[in-house]
Amino acid sequence: MLKEGKVYVPKDEELRMEIIQLHHDVLVARYGGKWKTTELVIRNYWWLEMTKDIGKYVEGYDMCQRMKNRTETPAEKLKLSKVLEKLWTHIMVDFIKKLLVVAGKDTILVVCNRLSKMTHFVATIKRMSAEGLARLFKDNI
């Protein structure tokens, strides 16, 4: 059956996917993606929601996803990190939690100097106030 000089494709998903595949998987269409495939299919065929079906096919096609042009701006050149000169001016702090309770302590405060990588481990409790943490830091580090 023809519609405006184009072959009308009935609601048969396998047939429609085969038509799209035949037009998409040719080498010329791959580089045009969705729009080139749509242009090739529309020349001879017609069905409802044709562009939606073609879009779904192209989005699921692995090679198209790998070859897709990326629209995000490229990253800047890498810059050297500032070289630290004094000990204990830049530190990293973290907690090791959910440990077994030993001598009333169940958490370890870990403080690491970024320049020398010297690390201090301080046994503490899970529920500690900011004031208690400051005191612990002052007394042990």
Secondary structure, 3 states (H helix, E strand, C coil): CEECCEEECCCCHHHHHHHHHHHHCCHHHHCCHHHHHHHHHHCCEECCCHHHHHHHHHHCCHHHHHHCCCCCCCCCCCCCCCCCCCCCCCEEEEEECCCCCECCECEEEEEEECCCCCEEEEEECCCCCHHHHHHHHHHHC
